[in-house]
């Protein structure tokens, strides 16, 4: 029998009561938590929201989440053959599932557009 990792993922959107989903996935030694979440999205539940941008070094750090209550990068946290609790960051605005706001307020597009609109006035 092959080993499995059990990911308990906090789900939901702001203003909704949070729920959890349990995903049992194959465990591969050396795999990251992000590898596990990508497996979930590709094979089990495409509705799971998680942010990552590993191909662009300028946006690294997007995959930061709580892994068993500790702030971790999902791409460097190791998947383990046990139950692992995954949650969004508590100190950031929650958008959906494991996705939180990453840009500081003064760098968001809505702020830039408002500032630009005020320039021509």
C-alpha positions as a printed Julia matrix, in Angstrom:
121×3 Matrix{Float64}:
   0.0    0.0     0.0
   1.41   3.38   -0.95
   1.57   6.28    1.48
  -0.89   9.13    1.3
  -0.93  12.71    2.51
  -4.2   14.03    3.92
  -4.66  17.74    3.26
  -7.29  19.5     5.36
  -7.88  22.75    3.49
  -9.84  25.71    4.81
 -12.32  26.79    2.14
 -14.6   29.75    1.64
 -14.89  33.43    0.87
 -15.09  36.51    3.1
 -18.5   36.87    4.7
 -19.22  33.13    4.46
 -18.73  30.67    7.27
 -15.48  28.8     6.6
 -15.58  25.12    5.75
 -12.91  22.49    5.27
 -12.25  19.94    2.56
 -10.2   16.79    3.07
  -8.1   15.56    0.17
  -6.2   12.28    0.25
  -3.38  12.42   -2.27
  -0.45  10.17   -3.14
   2.64  10.95   -1.1
   5.91  11.28   -3.0
   9.09  11.83   -0.98
  10.51  15.3    -1.69
   7.22  16.72   -2.95
   6.15  20.14   -1.68
   2.8   21.17   -0.24
   2.33  23.21   -3.42
   2.87  20.03   -5.47
   0.09  18.46   -3.41
  -2.25  21.41   -3.94
  -1.54  21.39   -7.67
  -2.39  17.67   -7.71
  -5.68  18.43   -5.96
  -6.56  21.09   -8.54
  -5.58  18.92  -11.5
  -6.99  15.58  -10.37
  -9.61  16.08   -7.64
 -11.07  19.57   -7.31
 -10.45  22.31   -9.88
 -12.52  24.73   -7.78
  -9.81  24.94   -5.09
  -8.25  28.42   -5.12
  -4.55  28.7    -4.39
  -2.09  31.29   -5.66
   1.41  30.63   -6.96
   3.67  32.06   -9.61
   6.79  29.95   -9.62
   7.8   30.79  -13.18
   8.17  34.5   -12.42
  10.76  35.35   -9.78
   9.36  38.88   -9.49
   6.14  37.53   -7.95
   7.57  34.8    -5.76
   6.08  34.55   -2.26
   2.53  34.31   -3.61
   2.11  30.77   -2.26
   2.53  31.74    1.4
  -0.07  29.98    3.62
  -0.39  28.51    7.09
   0.78  24.9     7.24
  -0.25  23.38   10.56
  -0.53  26.88   12.02
   2.93  28.03   10.86
   3.54  30.56    8.06
   5.24  28.72    5.2
   5.83  28.95    1.49
   3.79  26.1     0.02
   6.56  25.61   -2.56
   9.23  24.9     0.08
   7.14  23.23    2.8
   7.53  19.46    2.44
   4.51  17.27    1.91
   4.37  14.56    4.56
   2.51  11.23    4.73
   0.17  12.44    7.47
  -2.7   14.86    8.04
  -1.69  18.47    7.26
  -3.89  21.5     7.96
  -3.68  24.28    5.35
  -5.17  27.74    5.91
  -4.92  31.23    4.39
  -2.72  33.84    6.04
  -4.59  35.4     8.98
  -3.06  38.89    8.71
  -4.03  39.52    5.05
  -7.38  40.25    3.42
  -8.96  36.89    2.57
 -10.17  36.49   -1.02
 -11.08  32.79   -1.44
  -9.89  29.45   -0.03
  -6.1   29.78    0.42
  -5.82  33.06   -1.53
  -5.17  36.3     0.32
  -4.38  39.83   -0.86
  -0.65  40.13   -1.5
  -0.13  43.66   -2.82
   0.1   46.5    -0.3
  -2.88  48.89   -0.55
  -0.85  51.6    -2.28
   0.27  49.16   -5.01
  -3.15  47.76   -5.96
  -4.65  48.55   -9.34
  -7.77  50.25   -7.9
  -5.55  52.64   -5.93
  -3.44  53.39   -9.02
  -6.51  54.01  -11.17
  -8.02  56.37   -8.57
  -4.76  58.29   -8.3
  -4.48  58.51  -12.07
  -8.06  59.79  -12.38
  -7.25  62.55   -9.86
  -4.17  63.66  -11.81
  -6.14  65.05  -14.75
  -8.66  66.94  -12.56
